[in-house]
Amino acid sequence: MAFLGSRALGVVLLALQAAASPVILQRQYWPDPEAAAPTLEKCLDRSFSNPGWGIYSPQLVTVNGSSGGTQGDIRFQAINSANGVTADCRAQNIELDPRTPAALAVWHNCSLPDLQFQFSLPTLDMNLRGSWVCDASSKLSFSANGSWVSPLIQGCLDDWQAPRGEEILCIMGNSQVAGSLSHPVNIAPQLPLLPYTAYEPPSRCVDRSVDPEWQIENLLYRHHSKQSGGKTEKTYNLSLDLTNISNGDKVACNTTVDELKSVDPKGSIPWAKCSPVVGSQNTSMTTSSEIMLDTTHGVLGVRQSWYCTDGILGIDPDNFTGVAYLTNAIECGSPVNLAAYGSDGLVVSATSNYNCTLAAPASGDGIHRFSGYWPAAPSMPHTSYAHSCTIGSVVNTTSLTLREYQIETVAPAQLVGTFTLVNPGPGDIYRLAGIPVVDDGVWRECVAGKDGALPWQLVGCQYSLNRQTRQVGFKVKWYCDDRDPSHPILFDATATIELPAEKCDTVTTNGEKKESCRLPLGVGDVKLPVTDLSWKTTSTPMDRGPTLPWI
């Protein structure tokens, strides 16, 4: 054998000739196996989040390529990135330059019957398709397909005396094939869009500002609501100490927001400008600071504009603008409810106040540190990558938890029900407050009661109530778009159960007697087994719920 060098390769064309190396600079190494086989949870996570195959030791052989031959061999080894199963893929004496539709449609089998590949020499493109399971006893299977585009040719060897004629062996670099799922959903998963944080931040402000970081201390959220004289007030005050690591500025931030005057039609929490606390030492390097806190979804947002003074003429930009989101557990205390009564004994005003703060950080020093984006965050899905709604909905939705149950008679033969459901799949809590109900055991649509609209997370909702047999059931639909925001997944679950006997009381209001029924004390949460769970891929991006921080 002799090294190929720059020899022309005929139909192998310029793709191999340009990429060929006079020496094969490095050998192919098989990846270190995991210490243990992937767990079922990890396999499911990878299958939905980043399906595909690792390609190792790929080799291409062309026969009589320099004289126009188009036959040859392709061989490589593939590891499924989800379950770690290895396959040996090879095909001998195949047409490497398929031209006709029939030739292009040919798939070659790997050592696993559920993995196949195609190869085209002129473009060096290889397509893979395959199916796999994460657990032998699981009924959930995955199918995906993907392309390995333009692999790197590390070097080629030329054998003029091979039995088939001139053989040119080219070794290619290891690579990956990212898969698009075709089953159980049809999506092209994308990796989380998370900010990059250097291990050691640069010392210069300009460099730090390209990868901005912040830290939060002493956050306190105070919520206040009041009803008096037919009027309603809802406000909150948010205060915190905010430090921009880029320029070292520390801002003592304080803002008060009128919720009734800052309502977004899609439920977004508004950005609020920081008002410096009296006596704080805010520097002039920070030109503006805004914050937002979504207690429902546990998200804190920071948006700042600042400039740097590194003293390098002509390099310092005039201004930077960065944004960051911190997803964390928000801890809120119980509301303190107070009422004022008039001389007639009736309530004339009522207030409800509660406070919230961020859960303690893992650092243990009370400081939350997090990185962000400059100049702005990229588009993000509605659901958080920290808790995948897609994976959770498939794996965890084995039951719905009924946390609240109340049936009230508001008029003869007229009932309203209040139910609170916890869906462990997406992690959502649905409160159906005062919805009209019919006690006949028939599936009926949930209709918003006078107390407010249905939860925004619900795409569809049905209930079934038969108090005589103590049967209650719910059918709920919800979206997940965290794996592929352009193709959200619509989930549909049905859950039913027989409840314990109700405990009913008669309540007199303004001289009118009404019956109110609940579950007995001590019953606690009731788990409704999910008897049917289905899902389908949609082609329209999700357009419901809050728009921030999922821009």
Salt bridges, closest charged atoms under 4 A:
GLU34 OE2 - ARG46 NH2 2.77
ASP73 OD2 - ARG164 NH2 2.80
ASP88 OD2 - ARG90 NE 3.13
ASP97 OD2 - ARG99 NH2 2.70
ASP158 OD2 - ARG7 NE 3.18
GLU167 OE2 - ARG164 NE 2.87
ASP207 OD2 - ARG204 NH1 3.21
GLU217 OE2 - LYS250 NZ 3.76
GLU259 OE1 - HIS223 NE2 2.79
GLU290 OE1 - ARG303 NE 2.93
ASP294 OD2 - HIS297 ND1 2.81
ASP310 OD2 - ARG204 NH2 3.66
ASP365 OD2 - ARG369 NH2 3.04
GLU404 OE2 - ARG431 NH2 3.10
ASP440 OD2 - ARG444 NH2 2.39
ASP481 OD2 - HIS382 ND1 3.12
ASP482 OD2 - ARG483 NE 3.68
ASP484 OD2 - HIS487 ND1 3.02
ASP492 OD2 - LYS477 NZ 3.95
GLU498 OE2 - ARG470 NH2 3.35
GLU502 OE1 - ARG467 NH2 2.83
ASP525 OD2 - ARG403 NE 3.71
ASP543 OD1 - LYS266 NZ 2.97
